[in-house]
């Protein structure tokens, strides 16, 4: 009898932090999300969001684009293809675990 691998082995370590998880959840349904909108939605400070976004970018899960709207600097977040794949696998693993997997 072969034993099936427990779904927890499919969890993405980079998404274990609550703010990183929430950040990816917030941008997963969008093409791109502005820093200010995400910060207000997550109810975190600029520094917390910046630090966690940088960690996700270093892991290859999100892209960070900087630019201007008029003369004002802006920052946008988007999921990378690898980030989207890891996000979907992470959610599937959480669902399997919650269902007694």
N, CA, C and O atoms as CSV, one atom per row, in Angstrom:
chain,resi,resn,atom,element,x,y,z
A,1,UNK,N,N,0.852,-1.185,0.000
A,1,UNK,CA,C,0.000,0.000,0.000
A,1,UNK,C,C,0.891,1.240,0.000
A,1,UNK,O,O,1.752,1.393,0.866
A,2,UNK,N,N,0.682,2.109,-0.963
A,2,UNK,CA,C,1.462,3.343,-1.013
A,2,UNK,C,C,0.716,4.441,-0.282
A,2,UNK,O,O,-0.507,4.561,-0.357
A,3,UNK,N,N,1.494,5.231,0.423
A,3,UNK,CA,C,0.906,6.311,1.190
A,3,UNK,C,C,0.935,7.591,0.356
A,3,UNK,O,O,1.963,7.940,-0.225
A,4,UNK,N,N,-0.191,8.277,0.304
A,4,UNK,CA,C,-0.302,9.529,-0.436
A,4,UNK,C,C,0.345,10.642,0.391
A,4,UNK,O,O,0.165,10.711,1.607
A,5,UNK,N,N,1.098,11.509,-0.282
A,5,UNK,CA,C,1.758,12.623,0.397
A,5,UNK,C,C,0.721,13.565,0.999
A,5,UNK,O,O,-0.276,13.896,0.357
A,6,UNK,N,N,0.962,13.990,2.228
A,6,UNK,CA,C,0.050,14.919,2.901
A,6,UNK,C,C,0.060,16.255,2.160
A,6,UNK,O,O,1.116,16.702,1.712
A,7,UNK,N,N,-1.110,16.901,2.025
A,7,UNK,CA,C,-1.192,18.163,1.282
A,7,UNK,C,C,-0.314,19.279,1.839
A,7,UNK,O,O,0.026,20.209,1.107
A,8,UNK,N,N,0.060,19.211,3.112
A,8,UNK,CA,C,0.887,20.277,3.684
A,8,UNK,C,C,2.222,20.408,2.956
A,8,UNK,O,O,2.851,21.465,2.999
A,9,UNK,N,N,2.648,19.357,2.300
A,9,UNK,CA,C,3.905,19.402,1.561
A,9,UNK,C,C,3.801,20.282,0.309
A,9,UNK,O,O,4.812,20.622,-0.305
A,10,UNK,N,N,2.575,20.642,-0.058
A,10,UNK,CA,C,2.352,21.507,-1.221
A,10,UNK,C,C,2.218,22.980,-0.833
A,10,UNK,O,O,2.079,23.842,-1.700
A,11,UNK,N,N,2.259,23.267,0.472
A,11,UNK,CA,C,2.160,24.659,0.914
A,11,UNK,C,C,3.418,25.417,0.513
A,11,UNK,O,O,4.517,24.863,0.514
A,12,UNK,N,N,3.247,26.675,0.173
A,12,UNK,CA,C,4.355,27.547,-0.220
A,12,UNK,C,C,4.852,28.273,1.036
A,12,UNK,O,O,4.113,29.047,1.644
A,13,UNK,N,N,6.079,28.024,1.410
A,13,UNK,CA,C,6.669,28.613,2.620
A,13,UNK,C,C,6.591,30.140,2.603
A,13,UNK,O,O,6.340,30.761,3.636
A,14,UNK,N,N,6.805,30.742,1.438
A,14,UNK,CA,C,6.784,32.203,1.344
A,14,UNK,C,C,5.405,32.792,1.657
A,14,UNK,O,O,5.297,33.974,1.982
A,15,UNK,N,N,4.364,31.985,1.562
A,15,UNK,CA,C,3.011,32.468,1.842
A,15,UNK,C,C,2.563,32.182,3.273
A,15,UNK,O,O,1.397,32.389,3.609
A,16,UNK,N,N,3.473,31.711,4.112
A,16,UNK,CA,C,3.106,31.373,5.493
A,16,UNK,C,C,2.936,32.617,6.364
A,16,UNK,O,O,2.259,32.557,7.390
A,17,UNK,N,N,3.533,33.731,5.979
A,17,UNK,CA,C,3.395,34.972,6.734
A,17,UNK,C,C,2.033,35.597,6.414
A,17,UNK,O,O,1.671,35.698,5.242
A,18,UNK,N,N,1.276,36.016,7.423
A,18,UNK,CA,C,-0.078,36.533,7.176
A,18,UNK,C,C,-0.140,37.724,6.211
A,18,UNK,O,O,-1.054,37.793,5.389
A,19,UNK,N,N,0.798,38.650,6.294
A,19,UNK,CA,C,0.753,39.809,5.396
A,19,UNK,C,C,1.106,39.394,3.971
A,19,UNK,O,O,0.495,39.880,3.020
A,20,UNK,N,N,2.082,38.506,3.811
A,20,UNK,CA,C,2.415,38.033,2.459
A,20,UNK,C,C,1.239,37.276,1.861
A,20,UNK,O,O,0.912,37.464,0.690
A,21,UNK,N,N,0.599,36.419,2.657
A,21,UNK,CA,C,-0.579,35.685,2.198
A,21,UNK,C,C,-1.677,36.666,1.776
A,21,UNK,O,O,-2.273,36.523,0.708
A,22,UNK,N,N,-1.933,37.653,2.619
A,22,UNK,CA,C,-2.984,38.635,2.347
A,22,UNK,C,C,-2.666,39.485,1.128
A,22,UNK,O,O,-3.564,39.825,0.357
A,23,UNK,N,N,-1.402,39.830,0.948
A,23,UNK,CA,C,-0.983,40.612,-0.209
A,23,UNK,C,C,-1.247,39.845,-1.507
A,23,UNK,O,O,-1.815,40.387,-2.454
A,24,UNK,N,N,-0.833,38.592,-1.536
A,24,UNK,CA,C,-1.053,37.786,-2.741
A,24,UNK,C,C,-2.549,37.577,-2.969
A,24,UNK,O,O,-3.010,37.622,-4.110
A,25,UNK,N,N,-3.302,37.353,-1.911
A,25,UNK,CA,C,-4.755,37.196,-2.054
A,25,UNK,C,C,-5.383,38.468,-2.633
A,25,UNK,O,O,-6.292,38.395,-3.460
A,26,UNK,N,N,-4.898,39.621,-2.200
A,26,UNK,CA,C,-5.455,40.894,-2.651
A,26,UNK,C,C,-5.176,41.157,-4.127
A,26,UNK,O,O,-5.999,41.765,-4.812
A,27,UNK,N,N,-4.028,40.708,-4.621
A,27,UNK,CA,C,-3.685,41.018,-6.013
A,27,UNK,C,C,-3.972,39.865,-6.974
A,27,UNK,O,O,-3.874,40.036,-8.189
A,28,UNK,N,N,-4.324,38.702,-6.447
A,28,UNK,CA,C,-4.524,37.520,-7.299
A,28,UNK,C,C,-5.622,37.712,-8.332
A,28,UNK,O,O,-5.534,37.159,-9.428
A,29,UNK,N,N,-6.633,38.467,-8.017
A,29,UNK,CA,C,-7.744,38.663,-8.947
A,29,UNK,C,C,-7.598,39.883,-9.836
A,29,UNK,O,O,-8.541,40.272,-10.525
A,30,UNK,N,N,-6.413,40.490,-9.824
A,30,UNK,CA,C,-6.208,41.706,-10.602
A,30,UNK,C,C,-5.043,41.534,-11.567
A,30,UNK,O,O,-4.191,40.661,-11.395
A,31,UNK,N,N,-5.029,42.370,-12.564
A,31,UNK,CA,C,-3.883,42.425,-13.482
A,31,UNK,C,C,-2.715,43.096,-12.767
A,31,UNK,O,O,-1.566,42.666,-12.864
A,32,UNK,N,N,-3.050,44.166,-12.046
A,32,UNK,CA,C,-2.056,44.958,-11.337
A,32,UNK,C,C,-2.782,45.755,-10.264
A,32,UNK,O,O,-3.907,46.207,-10.478
A,33,UNK,N,N,-2.140,45.930,-9.101
A,33,UNK,CA,C,-2.768,46.671,-8.001
A,33,UNK,C,C,-1.808,47.727,-7.483
A,33,UNK,O,O,-0.610,47.483,-7.340
A,34,UNK,N,N,-2.352,48.901,-7.205
A,34,UNK,CA,C,-1.529,50.006,-6.720
A,34,UNK,C,C,-1.212,49.841,-5.232
A,34,UNK,O,O,-2.055,49.407,-4.447
A,35,UNK,N,N,0.006,50.192,-4.868
A,35,UNK,CA,C,0.509,50.085,-3.502
A,35,UNK,C,C,-0.483,50.659,-2.491
A,35,UNK,O,O,-0.832,49.990,-1.518
A,36,UNK,N,N,-0.934,51.883,-2.714
A,36,UNK,CA,C,-1.815,52.559,-1.751
A,36,UNK,C,C,-3.107,51.780,-1.528
A,36,UNK,O,O,-3.574,51.651,-0.396
A,37,UNK,N,N,-3.675,51.271,-2.598
A,37,UNK,CA,C,-4.935,50.513,-2.501
A,37,UNK,C,C,-4.716,49.238,-1.687
A,37,UNK,O,O,-5.523,48.901,-0.821
A,38,UNK,N,N,-3.626,48.536,-1.970
A,38,UNK,CA,C,-3.313,47.299,-1.246
A,38,UNK,C,C,-3.032,47.608,0.223
A,38,UNK,O,O,-3.520,46.909,1.111
A,39,UNK,N,N,-2.252,48.648,0.476
A,39,UNK,CA,C,-1.917,49.032,1.863
A,39,UNK,C,C,-3.176,49.310,2.673
A,39,UNK,O,O,-3.312,48.836,3.801
A,40,UNK,N,N,-4.099,50.080,2.096
A,40,UNK,CA,C,-5.335,50.407,2.805
A,40,UNK,C,C,-6.202,49.170,3.011
A,40,UNK,O,O,-6.808,48.999,4.069
A,41,UNK,N,N,-6.259,48.312,2.001
A,41,UNK,CA,C,-7.046,47.083,2.106
A,41,UNK,C,C,-6.493,46.162,3.197
A,41,UNK,O,O,-7.259,45.573,3.960
A,42,UNK,N,N,-5.174,46.040,3.272
A,42,UNK,CA,C,-4.551,45.153,4.263
A,42,UNK,C,C,-4.423,45.794,5.638
A,42,UNK,O,O,-4.161,45.102,6.622
A,43,UNK,N,N,-4.603,47.103,5.715
A,43,UNK,CA,C,-4.502,47.849,6.965
A,43,UNK,C,C,-3.136,47.663,7.623
A,43,UNK,O,O,-3.029,47.306,8.797
A,44,UNK,N,N,-2.099,47.917,6.827
A,44,UNK,CA,C,-0.727,47.840,7.312
A,44,UNK,C,C,-0.017,49.141,6.971
A,44,UNK,O,O,-0.514,49.946,6.184
A,45,UNK,N,N,1.147,49.335,7.572
A,45,UNK,CA,C,1.948,50.526,7.293
A,45,UNK,C,C,2.702,50.368,5.979
A,45,UNK,O,O,2.826,49.265,5.447
A,46,UNK,N,N,3.198,51.475,5.471
A,46,UNK,CA,C,4.021,51.451,4.262
A,46,UNK,C,C,5.212,50.520,4.423
A,46,UNK,O,O,5.519,49.726,3.534
A,47,UNK,N,N,5.885,50.627,5.576
A,47,UNK,CA,C,7.107,49.833,5.774
A,47,UNK,C,C,6.808,48.339,5.845
A,47,UNK,O,O,7.573,47.536,5.310
A,48,UNK,N,N,5.725,47.957,6.487
A,48,UNK,CA,C,5.363,46.535,6.560
A,48,UNK,C,C,5.056,46.005,5.164
A,48,UNK,O,O,5.540,44.940,4.782
A,49,UNK,N,N,4.253,46.745,4.403
A,49,UNK,CA,C,3.903,46.302,3.060
A,49,UNK,C,C,5.143,46.240,2.168
A,49,UNK,O,O,5.316,45.285,1.411
A,50,UNK,N,N,5.995,47.242,2.253
A,50,UNK,CA,C,7.219,47.258,1.442
A,50,UNK,C,C,8.109,46.068,1.751
A,50,UNK,O,O,8.621,45.415,0.841
A,51,UNK,N,N,8.292,45.790,3.015
A,51,UNK,CA,C,9.162,44.681,3.436
A,51,UNK,C,C,8.623,43.333,2.950
A,51,UNK,O,O,9.377,42.511,2.430
A,52,UNK,N,N,7.328,43.113,3.121
A,52,UNK,CA,C,6.738,41.835,2.726
A,52,UNK,C,C,6.654,41.706,1.200
A,52,UNK,O,O,6.831,40.613,0.660
A,53,UNK,N,N,6.388,42.810,0.510
A,53,UNK,CA,C,6.366,42.777,-0.950
A,53,UNK,C,C,7.766,42.474,-1.489
A,53,UNK,O,O,7.913,41.725,-2.455
A,54,UNK,N,N,8.780,43.051,-0.871
A,54,UNK,CA,C,10.159,42.785,-1.301
A,54,UNK,C,C,10.515,41.316,-1.126
A,54,UNK,O,O,11.202,40.738,-1.968
A,55,UNK,N,N,10.055,40.715,-0.044
A,55,UNK,CA,C,10.312,39.287,0.196
A,55,UNK,C,C,9.641,38.439,-0.882
A,55,UNK,O,O,10.229,37.475,-1.373
A,56,UNK,N,N,8.418,38.795,-1.248
A,56,UNK,CA,C,7.709,38.062,-2.302
A,56,UNK,C,C,8.354,38.273,-3.665
A,56,UNK,O,O,8.400,37.354,-4.483
A,57,UNK,N,N,8.849,39.471,-3.906
A,57,UNK,CA,C,9.539,39.737,-5.172
A,57,UNK,C,C,10.834,38.925,-5.247
A,57,UNK,O,O,11.145,38.348,-6.289
A,58,UNK,N,N,11.581,38.881,-4.153
A,58,UNK,CA,C,12.832,38.111,-4.117
A,58,UNK,C,C,12.574,36.623,-4.357
A,58,UNK,O,O,13.412,35.925,-4.927
A,59,UNK,N,N,11.409,36.146,-3.921
A,59,UNK,CA,C,11.042,34.746,-4.114
A,59,UNK,C,C,10.466,34.492,-5.510
A,59,UNK,O,O,10.184,33.349,-5.871
A,60,UNK,N,N,10.294,35.555,-6.288
A,60,UNK,CA,C,9.777,35.401,-7.645
A,60,UNK,C,C,8.268,35.265,-7.740
A,60,UNK,O,O,7.745,34.866,-8.781
A,61,UNK,N,N,7.558,35.594,-6.660
A,61,UNK,CA,C,6.106,35.435,-6.660
A,61,UNK,C,C,5.357,36.649,-7.191
A,61,UNK,O,O,4.296,36.511,-7.801
A,62,UNK,N,N,5.909,37.839,-6.959
A,62,UNK,CA,C,5.253,39.047,-7.457
A,62,UNK,C,C,6.252,39.908,-8.210
A,62,UNK,O,O,7.466,39.802,-8.032
A,63,UNK,N,N,5.698,40.761,-9.053
A,63,UNK,CA,C,6.483,41.780,-9.723
A,63,UNK,C,C,6.133,43.124,-9.112
A,63,UNK,O,O,4.983,43.365,-8.746
A,64,UNK,N,N,7.109,43.986,-9.003
A,64,UNK,CA,C,6.883,45.334,-8.489
A,64,UNK,C,C,7.301,46.308,-9.587
A,64,UNK,O,O,8.441,46.298,-10.052
A,65,UNK,N,N,6.347,47.150,-9.987
A,65,UNK,CA,C,6.617,48.143,-11.027
A,65,UNK,C,C,6.493,49.525,-10.434
A,65,UNK,O,O,5.522,49.830,-9.742
A,66,UNK,N,N,7.475,50.357,-10.703
A,66,UNK,CA,C,7.442,51.736,-10.228
A,66,UNK,C,C,7.307,52.666,-11.416
A,66,UNK,O,O,7.870,52.417,-12.482
A,67,UNK,N,N,6.563,53.728,-11.225
A,67,UNK,CA,C,6.351,54.699,-12.288
A,67,UNK,C,C,5.765,55.969,-11.709
A,67,UNK,O,O,5.823,56.211,-10.503
A,68,UNK,N,N,5.204,56.770,-12.585
A,68,UNK,CA,C,4.627,58.040,-12.170
A,68,UNK,C,C,3.228,58.177,-12.733
A,68,UNK,O,O,2.927,57.685,-13.821
A,69,UNK,N,N,2.376,58.854,-11.978
A,69,UNK,CA,C,1.082,59.314,-12.450
A,69,UNK,C,C,1.176,60.822,-12.319
A,69,UNK,O,O,1.135,61.368,-11.217
A,70,UNK,N,N,1.301,61.486,-13.458
A,70,UNK,CA,C,1.636,62.904,-13.434
A,70,UNK,C,C,3.054,63.020,-12.897
A,70,UNK,O,O,3.982,62.415,-13.433
A,71,UNK,N,N,3.215,63.798,-11.839
A,71,UNK,CA,C,4.542,63.954,-11.228
A,71,UNK,C,C,4.687,63.141,-9.946
A,71,UNK,O,O,5.714,63.213,-9.270
A,72,UNK,N,N,3.661,62.374,-9.616
A,72,UNK,CA,C,3.679,61.615,-8.360
A,72,UNK,C,C,4.154,60.182,-8.580
A,72,UNK,O,O,3.657,59.484,-9.464
A,73,UNK,N,N,5.118,59.749,-7.771
A,73,UNK,CA,C,5.595,58.369,-7.909
A,73,UNK,C,C,4.524,57.375,-7.450
A,73,UNK,O,O,3.784,57.632,-6.501
A,74,UNK,N,N,4.459,56.260,-8.130
A,74,UNK,CA,C,3.505,55.199,-7.795
A,74,UNK,C,C,4.210,53.843,-7.881
A,74,UNK,O,O,5.208,53.683,-8.584
A,75,UNK,N,N,3.665,52.880,-7.149
A,75,UNK,CA,C,4.167,51.508,-7.174
A,75,UNK,C,C,2.985,50.582,-7.393
A,75,UNK,O,O,1.918,50.760,-6.804
A,76,UNK,N,N,3.193,49.578,-8.261
A,76,UNK,CA,C,2.149,48.598,-8.549
A,76,UNK,C,C,2.683,47.195,-8.329
A,76,UNK,O,O,3.866,46.928,-8.537
A,77,UNK,N,N,1.803,46.306,-7.908
A,77,UNK,CA,C,2.133,44.894,-7.689
A,77,UNK,C,C,1.362,44.036,-8.684
A,77,UNK,O,O,0.235,44.356,-9.061
A,78,UNK,N,N,1.987,42.945,-9.100
A,78,UNK,CA,C,1.290,41.947,-9.916
A,78,UNK,C,C,1.894,40.576,-9.619
A,78,UNK,O,O,3.060,40.462,-9.243
A,79,UNK,N,N,1.079,39.547,-9.795
A,79,UNK,CA,C,1.585,38.186,-9.622
A,79,UNK,C,C,2.387,37.784,-10.852
A,79,UNK,O,O,2.006,38.102,-11.978
A,80,UNK,N,N,3.477,37.098,-10.641
A,80,UNK,CA,C,4.225,36.512,-11.750
A,80,UNK,C,C,3.531,35.202,-12.131
A,80,UNK,O,O,2.732,34.690,-11.347
A,81,UNK,N,N,3.811,34.653,-13.302
A,81,UNK,CA,C,3.236,33.340,-13.633
A,81,UNK,C,C,3.594,32.277,-12.586
A,81,UNK,O,O,2.746,31.467,-12.213
A,82,UNK,N,N,4.840,32.277,-12.115
A,82,UNK,CA,C,5.234,31.318,-11.071
A,82,UNK,C,C,4.491,31.603,-9.776
A,82,UNK,O,O,4.109,30.676,-9.060
A,83,UNK,N,N,4.284,32.877,-9.470
A,83,UNK,CA,C,3.542,33.256,-8.274
A,83,UNK,C,C,2.101,32.795,-8.327
A,83,UNK,O,O,1.554,32.322,-7.331
A,84,UNK,N,N,1.486,32.932,-9.492
A,84,UNK,CA,C,0.089,32.481,-9.650
A,84,UNK,C,C,-0.003,30.966,-9.463
A,84,UNK,O,O,-0.928,30.466,-8.823
A,85,UNK,N,N,0.961,30.245,-10.026
A,85,UNK,CA,C,0.974,28.786,-9.891
A,85,UNK,C,C,1.142,28.373,-8.423
A,85,UNK,O,O,0.434,27.493,-7.933
A,86,UNK,N,N,2.083,29.016,-7.731
A,86,UNK,CA,C,2.297,28.684,-6.316
A,86,UNK,C,C,1.088,29.059,-5.477
A,86,UNK,O,O,0.727,28.329,-4.554
A,87,UNK,N,N,0.449,30.198,-5.789
A,87,UNK,CA,C,-0.750,30.635,-5.073
A,87,UNK,C,C,-1.866,29.601,-5.212
A,87,UNK,O,O,-2.495,29.217,-4.225
A,88,UNK,N,N,-2.103,29.159,-6.438
A,88,UNK,CA,C,-3.172,28.187,-6.678
A,88,UNK,C,C,-2.871,26.850,-6.006
A,88,UNK,O,O,-3.774,26.210,-5.467
A,89,UNK,N,N,-1.617,26.429,-6.036
A,89,UNK,CA,C,-1.230,25.185,-5.374
A,89,UNK,C,C,-1.371,25.322,-3.851
A,89,UNK,O,O,-1.805,24.387,-3.179
A,90,UNK,N,N,-1.005,26.481,-3.318
A,90,UNK,CA,C,-1.122,26.745,-1.877
A,90,UNK,C,C,-2.589,26.679,-1.447
A,90,UNK,O,O,-2.918,26.045,-0.445
A,91,UNK,N,N,-3.470,27.339,-2.212
A,91,UNK,CA,C,-4.902,27.310,-1.881
A,91,UNK,C,C,-5.472,25.900,-1.967
A,91,UNK,O,O,-6.277,25.497,-1.128
A,92,UNK,N,N,-5.053,25.152,-2.985
A,92,UNK,CA,C,-5.526,23.767,-3.120
A,92,UNK,C,C,-5.076,22.930,-1.926
A,92,UNK,O,O,-5.831,22.095,-1.427
A,93,UNK,N,N,-3.855,23.153,-1.475
A,93,UNK,CA,C,-3.345,22.407,-0.315
A,93,UNK,C,C,-4.119,22.780,0.946
A,93,UNK,O,O,-4.472,21.903,1.735
A,94,UNK,N,N,-4.387,24.066,1.143
A,94,UNK,CA,C,-5.163,24.496,2.315
A,94,UNK,C,C,-6.566,23.879,2.290
A,94,UNK,O,O,-7.071,23.426,3.318
A,95,UNK,N,N,-7.181,23.867,1.120
A,95,UNK,CA,C,-8.510,23.266,0.983
A,95,UNK,C,C,-8.474,21.779,1.308
A,95,UNK,O,O,-9.340,21.274,2.022
A,96,UNK,N,N,-7.473,21.080,0.784
A,96,UNK,CA,C,-7.344,19.645,1.051
A,96,UNK,C,C,-7.132,19.377,2.535
A,96,UNK,O,O,-7.706,18.441,3.090
A,97,UNK,N,N,-6.314,20.194,3.171
A,97,UNK,CA,C,-6.071,20.037,4.611
A,97,UNK,C,C,-7.358,20.285,5.394
A,97,UNK,O,O,-7.693,19.529,6.305
A,98,UNK,N,N,-8.079,21.355,5.030
A,98,UNK,CA,C,-9.326,21.697,5.727
A,98,UNK,C,C,-10.394,20.631,5.560
A,98,UNK,O,O,-11.271,20.492,6.412
A,99,UNK,N,N,-10.328,19.872,4.461
A,99,UNK,CA,C,-11.284,18.806,4.205
A,99,UNK,C,C,-10.831,17.484,4.796
A,99,UNK,O,O,-11.411,16.434,4.517
A,100,UNK,N,N,-9.797,17.543,5.610
A,100,UNK,CA,C,-9.357,16.330,6.303
A,100,UNK,C,C,-8.296,15.540,5.565
A,100,UNK,O,O,-8.050,14.376,5.879
A,101,UNK,N,N,-7.661,16.175,4.577
A,101,UNK,CA,C,-6.651,15.492,3.767
A,101,UNK,C,C,-5.362,15.204,4.463
A,101,UNK,O,O,-4.451,14.633,3.864
